[in-house]
Amino acid sequence: MRFLLDENTSIVVARWLRSQGHEVFSVYEEARGIDDDEIIQKAFDEIWILITSDKDFGEKVYRERRSHRGIILLRLENERSANKIDILKSLLENYSEQLSDNFVVVTEKQVRFAKVQS
């Protein structure tokens, strides 16, 4: 799968995803400082699933009706990289077929999907 990691998603997570065979674009590593509008547009244009902890992307999708190819919003109490990796591992094992074109909110306790019309 192809993932674009927002700046708030660590390099450790990017490396882990790459080690699992995924293609990863890390904003922190490759485009630090670009704004959310550029991030969501890049993800859409280049067919990346966005992984972020930034709730502003919910605003962009639901209020501004921005198109996307899939967004995984991590709403975690424990923001450590090891926890993010555990959560993403479980998400990919159980829901990988459902990530494209969905807005997915992930906590330590649940996964919620919301189909958004582009």
C-alpha positions as CSV (number, residue, x, y, z in Angstrom):
1,M,0.0,0.0,0.0
2,R,1.0,3.6,-0.4
3,F,1.0,5.8,2.7
4,L,1.7,9.5,3.1
5,L,2.6,10.2,6.7
6,D,1.8,13.6,8.1
7,E,4.6,15.5,9.9
8,N,3.2,14.3,13.3
9,T,3.7,10.7,12.4
10,S,7.2,9.6,13.4
11,I,10.1,8.5,11.3
12,V,10.0,5.2,13.3
13,V,6.5,4.5,12.0
14,A,7.6,5.4,8.4
15,R,10.6,3.0,8.7
16,W,8.3,0.2,10.1
17,L,5.8,0.6,7.2
18,R,8.6,0.5,4.7
19,S,10.0,-2.7,6.4
20,Q,6.5,-4.2,5.8
21,G,6.8,-3.6,2.1
22,H,4.7,-0.4,1.9
23,E,5.6,2.6,-0.1
24,V,5.9,5.6,2.2
25,F,6.2,9.4,1.7
26,S,7.0,11.0,5.1
27,V,6.3,14.7,5.3
28,Y,8.8,15.0,8.2
29,E,11.6,13.5,6.1
30,E,10.8,14.9,2.7
31,A,8.7,18.0,2.8
32,R,8.8,19.4,6.3
33,G,6.6,22.5,6.8
34,I,4.1,22.1,4.0
35,D,0.6,23.0,5.0
36,D,-2.4,20.7,5.3
37,D,-3.9,21.9,2.0
38,E,-0.8,20.8,0.2
39,I,-0.7,17.5,2.1
40,I,-4.3,16.5,1.3
41,Q,-3.9,17.6,-2.4
42,K,-0.6,15.6,-2.8
43,A,-2.2,12.5,-1.2
44,F,-5.2,12.8,-3.5
45,D,-3.2,13.6,-6.7
46,E,-0.6,10.9,-6.1
47,I,-3.0,8.2,-4.7
48,W,-1.6,8.0,-1.1
49,I,-3.5,7.0,2.0
50,L,-2.9,9.8,4.5
51,I,-1.9,8.8,8.1
52,T,-2.2,11.7,10.6
53,S,-3.0,12.7,14.2
54,D,-4.3,16.1,13.0
55,K,-8.1,16.5,13.5
56,D,-8.0,19.4,11.0
57,F,-8.1,16.8,8.2
58,G,-11.6,15.9,9.4
59,E,-12.6,19.5,8.9
60,K,-11.1,19.5,5.4
61,V,-13.0,16.4,4.4
62,Y,-16.3,17.0,6.0
63,R,-16.7,20.8,5.9
64,E,-14.6,21.8,3.0
65,R,-15.5,18.6,1.1
66,R,-11.9,17.9,0.1
67,S,-11.3,14.8,-2.0
68,H,-9.0,12.1,-0.7
69,R,-7.9,8.6,-1.3
70,G,-8.2,7.5,2.3
71,I,-7.3,9.1,5.6
72,I,-6.4,7.3,8.8
73,L,-6.8,9.6,11.8
74,L,-5.0,8.3,14.8
75,R,-6.7,9.5,18.0
76,L,-4.5,7.8,20.5
77,E,-4.0,8.4,24.2
78,N,-0.5,6.9,23.9
79,E,1.3,8.8,21.1
80,R,4.5,6.8,21.3
81,S,5.8,5.3,18.1
82,A,5.6,1.7,19.4
83,N,1.9,2.2,20.2
84,K,1.3,3.7,16.7
85,I,3.0,0.7,15.1
86,D,0.9,-1.8,17.2
87,I,-2.3,0.0,16.2
88,L,-1.4,0.3,12.5
89,K,-0.3,-3.4,12.5
90,S,-3.7,-4.4,13.8
91,L,-5.5,-2.1,11.4
92,L,-3.6,-3.4,8.4
93,E,-4.2,-7.0,9.5
94,N,-7.9,-6.6,9.9
95,Y,-9.0,-3.8,7.6
96,S,-6.5,-3.3,4.8
97,E,-9.1,-3.9,2.1
98,Q,-11.3,-1.1,3.5
99,L,-8.7,1.7,3.9
100,S,-8.8,3.2,0.4
101,D,-11.3,6.1,-0.1
102,N,-12.5,5.9,3.6
103,F,-12.0,8.3,6.5
104,V,-10.9,6.0,9.3
105,V,-10.7,7.1,12.9
106,V,-8.6,4.8,15.0
107,T,-8.3,4.7,18.8
108,E,-6.8,2.1,21.1
109,K,-10.3,0.6,21.5
110,Q,-12.1,1.0,18.2
111,V,-11.9,1.6,14.5
112,R,-14.6,3.8,12.8
113,F,-15.2,4.1,9.1
114,A,-17.0,7.0,7.4
115,K,-17.4,6.9,3.6
116,V,-17.2,10.4,2.3
117,Q,-18.4,11.4,-1.1
118,S,-15.7,13.0,-3.2
